[in-house]
Amino acid sequence: MAIFINENTKVIVQGMTGSEGTKHTRRMLASGTKIVGGVTPGKGGQSVEIDGTTLPVYNTVAEAISATGANASVVFVPPKFAKAAVIDAIDAAIPLVVVITEGIPVHDTAAFFAYSQTKGTTRIVGPNCPGLISPGKSNIGIIPADITGPGRIGLVSKSGTLTYQMMYELRDFGFSTAVGIGGDPIIGTTHIDCLRAFQDDPDTDAIVMIGEIGGDAEERAAAFIGEYVTKPVVGYVAGFTAPEGKTMGHAGAIVSGSSGTAQAKKDALEAVGVKVGKTPSETAALMRAILNG
């Protein structure tokens, strides 16, 4: 088992004909992902040859689904075209859209996320995220596939690089699914969505949650853990040394007053029994102790 994706997930790449789309399609194929085609408006009917695999290109997501049976899409289009690409996917009622693109205007994200909520058929992961991977089954996005293998840890993270580090630190145990949810102020899939899915997944034994300063997502996740999650959870909050009022890396990572500080998030998580590490390595050690215990 895994959450959101598995070995049967059929993926289309929106923006596959662009340089980033082609590069990462090659990587996803190499890691065993079932890529069945791409979507670039105006280039329907063409095909792309990648390492001996010929992939058809379609004008719309609906056309791609009709021809291939795709049930997931990954978006590698420039920021100014991303809103239209995601709405195209939502209109086609594809179950999953993974939006890798960074720099999408928050207004555009708010618009396509609200639209997805009215339709109720499409889960959005991202934007500005590394995607998600169920090692050995499917890899949608830009997460390196060779860091770790399959196992029984679930990982949800706002940070791409910290996702990779945690996967490497715990590679001897492996992961059911690792989800990079992105660090923008508005995202589709939240910590809570992933925590619920991992709690309900019989093949996930324990969960690592990585957050960062800014907003109250981690505090809300802590409240959810206290109410719903019975599996062990360890956490890490990036940004203990961040100065107030300065955006740190991600657009959503900004502290204002006592709101959104790393300490406040750490306190909220520890109050519901989550062990929180001061560094990624310490967090991995906490998980290792739980699994070895």
C-alpha positions, 0 to 999 in steps of 0.5 A: 500500500501507499497513499495517493499513488501506487504502481498502477498510477498512470501519469500524464505530464503537462508541459512535457515538451518543455525542457524541464518537462522532458528532463523530469519525464526521463527521470520519472520513467527511469524510476518506474513511473507509468508515464502514458503521455503529455499535454501541451496545447497546440502540440496535440498529435505530436510525440516525444521520444525519451530513452526508447519510449514514445510518448504521445502529446495531447492538446488537453487533459481530457483528450489524454485521459480518453486515450490513455486512461491516465489518473494523475497529472504532473504540471511542469509549465511556466507560472503564467500558464499554470492556472490554465493547466490546472483548471484544464486538469480539474475540468477533466476530473483527473483524480490527482494533479501534482503542481511542481511549478514555483512562482505561481501568483497566490491569486492564481493558486487561490483561484484554481484551488477554490475551483477544485473544491467546487468540483470535488473530484481532483486532489491538488498537491503543491504548488511549488513542491517536489511531488510525491514518491512511493518507492519502487511503485511510482514517483511523480515530480522531482524527488530523486528515486534512488535515496531510499527504498520501500518501507513503512514510514510515511513522510509529509514535508513542506520542504523539498530538500528536507524531504530528501534528507529525511529519506536518506537519513532513514533509508535503512527503514524505507518509506511507504510514501513521501509527500512534499506538500510545498511551502506556498501560503496556499497549497492544495494538500495539507499536513492534515490530509497526509496525516489522515491518509497515513493513519488510514494506510495499513502499511504505514507504521509511523509518520515523520512530519516536517514543517517550517515557520509561518502560518498555523498549519503545524498547530492545526496538524498538532490538533488533528494528531491529538484527535485522530492519529494513533500511530507514532509521529516525529516532527521537525520545524525549520526556522528556529533562527529566523528573524521576525518579519523576514521571509525565509525561502518559501513565500509562506515562511514568515514570522509575525509577532508570536504567530508562526514561530518554530517554538510555538509549533514545537510546543503545539506538537509536543503537547499532543505527544509528537517528539520534535527534533532540533535538527533533521538528523535528531528527528531521524534518530527519534524515528529510528528509536521508535522503530527499533523499540 
